[in-house]
Amino acid sequence: MSFYSNFQSDKCPGTVNGNPLNGLNEKVCIQAKKIFDACIKQVQIENYALASGTFDPEKYAMPLNFISARSTGEKSTITNVNVERLADKQGCARVQATISIPVEVVYTDANGVEGIMTTSISLNEDVLLFVPAPSIMPFTIEAQASAVAAEGNFDQGVNSFTVNVCITAILKVAIDVELLVPSYGYCAIPPAQDYSKEVCAGFFELPLYPKGKNCNCK
């Protein structure tokens, strides 16, 4: 079972039914990341030359045939961050940064053997964001991003791929804070339900012995 199975409790996350104030019993201090501002950018870049990365397997037969490329799921990194407060726009700043997105390229070699090249895609951002006033605890600029490419080809000269890639990137202004929030108390944690393919479903439901029935063979 899980929060989203048939476990019945008003101490689980989910849709609020009735008065949302019902059950509130305390104010609690939690450690959380407060997002002061954020923005999203979605771009399509054609003929993006990927840097040559790590090949798995290490040996492969040329030429390589591009299949697909997408984010690995690892966290994007952010570098070259520059925040310039704007005198004519109170609380606003120009934020410049480079976001590096880990990606995997799936390919087949000349022998039909499938492989993966691990590399990254870089995106330069130059945006306006709200930044909080100076405080003892400094704010940070963070990024989340993903990328996918359905089209590409292998460039043997640079031993890498050129792709048409779609990128979604989110920049955030954040501070780790102690936040006071209303609380319904602790969550009720349901017992775990072991996964099973139920390969014997239908068989175990049969009766152990056939039901007796009078018959007339005349």
C-alpha positions in Angstrom: 0.0 0.0 0.0 1.0 3.7 -0.3 -0.5 7.1 0.3 -2.3 6.7 -3.0 -3.8 3.2 -2.6 -6.9 2.4 -0.6 -5.2 3.3 2.7 -7.8 5.4 4.6 -6.6 8.1 6.9 -7.0 11.8 7.3 -3.3 12.0 8.1 -2.2 11.4 4.5 -1.4 13.8 1.7 -4.2 14.2 -0.9 -7.3 16.1 -1.8 -8.8 18.3 0.9 -12.4 17.3 1.7 -14.6 19.6 3.8 -13.3 22.4 5.9 -9.5 22.8 5.3 -9.1 24.2 8.8 -10.4 20.9 10.4 -7.5 19.0 11.9 -5.0 21.9 12.1 -3.5 21.6 15.5 -0.1 23.4 15.6 2.4 25.7 14.0 5.6 24.0 13.2 9.1 25.2 12.2 10.5 23.3 9.2 13.7 23.6 7.4 12.9 24.3 3.7 14.2 25.9 0.6 12.2 29.1 -0.1 12.0 30.1 -3.7 11.9 33.9 -4.0 11.6 33.9 -7.8 11.8 31.5 -10.8 11.5 31.5 -14.5 11.3 28.9 -17.2 12.8 28.9 -20.7 12.0 26.4 -23.5 14.2 26.5 -26.6 14.9 24.4 -29.6 18.4 24.4 -30.9 19.3 23.0 -34.3 22.6 21.5 -35.2 24.0 21.6 -31.7 27.5 20.0 -31.6 27.8 17.8 -28.6 31.2 17.5 -27.0 32.8 14.1 -27.4 32.0 12.1 -24.2 32.5 8.7 -22.6 31.5 5.7 -24.8 30.1 2.5 -23.5 31.2 0.1 -24.8 34.7 1.6 -25.3 35.2 -0.2 -28.6 32.8 0.3 -31.5 32.8 -0.1 -35.2 32.4 3.0 -37.4 30.2 4.6 -38.6 27.8 5.1 -35.7 24.0 5.5 -36.2 22.2 8.0 -34.0 19.0 6.7 -32.3 18.1 9.3 -29.6 19.4 11.5 -26.8 18.0 12.7 -23.6 18.8 13.9 -20.1 20.3 11.3 -17.7 18.3 12.4 -14.7 21.4 13.6 -12.9 21.2 17.1 -11.5 22.2 20.0 -13.8 25.1 22.1 -12.7 25.3 25.9 -12.9 28.5 28.0 -13.4 29.6 31.5 -14.4 26.9 33.0 -12.3 26.7 36.8 -12.3 24.0 38.8 -10.5 23.7 42.5 -11.3 21.1 44.5 -9.3 19.3 47.1 -11.4 19.1 50.6 -9.9 16.1 51.5 -12.0 14.1 48.3 -11.0 13.8 47.9 -7.3 14.4 44.2 -6.2 15.2 43.2 -9.8 18.5 41.9 -11.1 20.1 40.7 -14.3 21.1 37.1 -13.8 23.6 35.4 -16.1 24.6 31.8 -15.8 25.6 28.7 -17.7 23.6 25.5 -17.2 25.2 22.2 -18.0 22.7 19.3 -18.6 24.0 15.7 -18.4 22.8 13.7 -21.4 23.1 10.2 -22.9 23.2 9.5 -26.6 22.0 6.1 -27.7 23.4 4.8 -30.9 24.2 1.6 -32.8 27.6 0.9 -34.4 28.3 -0.6 -37.9 27.8 -4.1 -36.4 24.4 -3.2 -35.0 25.7 -3.2 -31.4 23.9 -0.6 -29.2 26.0 1.8 -27.1 25.7 5.0 -25.1 27.8 8.2 -25.1 27.6 10.3 -22.0 28.2 14.0 -22.4 26.5 17.3 -21.6 24.7 20.2 -23.2 25.4 23.8 -22.1 22.8 26.6 -22.1 23.7 30.2 -21.5 21.0 32.2 -19.6 20.6 36.0 -19.4 17.3 36.9 -17.6 15.7 39.3 -15.1 14.7 37.9 -11.7 13.6 39.3 -8.4 16.3 39.0 -5.7 15.8 39.5 -2.0 17.4 42.4 -0.1 20.9 41.6 1.4 20.7 39.4 4.5 23.0 37.4 6.7 21.9 34.2 4.9 22.8 34.6 1.2 20.5 33.6 -1.6 21.7 31.2 -4.3 20.9 30.8 -8.0 19.9 27.2 -8.8 18.9 25.5 -12.0 16.8 22.5 -13.1 16.9 21.4 -16.8 16.1 18.6 -19.1 16.8 18.0 -22.8 15.7 15.6 -25.5 16.8 15.1 -29.1 15.1 12.8 -31.6 17.2 13.8 -34.6 21.0 13.7 -35.0 24.0 12.4 -36.8 27.5 11.3 -36.1 30.5 13.4 -37.1 33.5 11.1 -37.4 35.8 14.1 -37.6 35.1 15.1 -34.0 34.0 11.7 -32.8 30.7 13.0 -31.5 27.2 13.8 -32.5 25.3 16.8 -33.9 21.7 17.0 -32.7 18.5 19.0 -32.9 17.7 19.4 -29.3 14.7 20.7 -27.2 15.6 22.1 -23.8 13.6 23.1 -20.8 15.4 25.1 -18.1 14.3 26.7 -14.8 16.3 29.2 -12.9 15.5 29.9 -9.3 16.5 32.3 -6.6 16.5 30.4 -3.3 17.5 30.5 0.4 17.5 27.6 2.9 15.3 28.9 5.7 13.5 27.9 8.9 9.8 28.4 7.9 6.8 28.5 10.1 3.8 26.6 8.6 0.4 25.3 9.9 0.4 21.6 10.5 -2.0 18.7 10.7 0.5 16.7 12.6 2.6 13.7 11.5 1.7 11.6 8.4 0.2 8.2 8.9 2.5 5.9 7.0 0.7 2.9 5.4 2.3 -0.6 5.4 4.2 -1.5 2.3 2.6 -3.8 -0.3 5.1 -6.2 -1.9 5.1 -6.2 -5.7 3.8 -9.4 -7.3 3.1 -10.4 -10.9 0.2 -12.5 -9.6 1.3 -15.4 -11.9 -1.0 -17.8 -10.1 -4.1 -15.5 -10.2 -7.0 -17.4 -11.5 -5.5 -20.7 -10.5 -5.5 -20.3 -6.7 -9.1 -19.1 -6.9 -10.3 -22.5 -8.2 -12.0 -24.8 -5.7 -9.7 -27.5 -4.3 -12.0 -30.3 -5.4 -14.8 -30.2 -8.0 -18.3 -29.6 -6.7 -20.3 -32.8 -6.3 -23.3 -33.0 -8.6 -25.9 -35.7 -9.0 -26.2 -37.0 -12.6 -28.5 -39.2 -14.4 -26.6 -41.4 -16.9 -29.7 -43.2 -18.2 
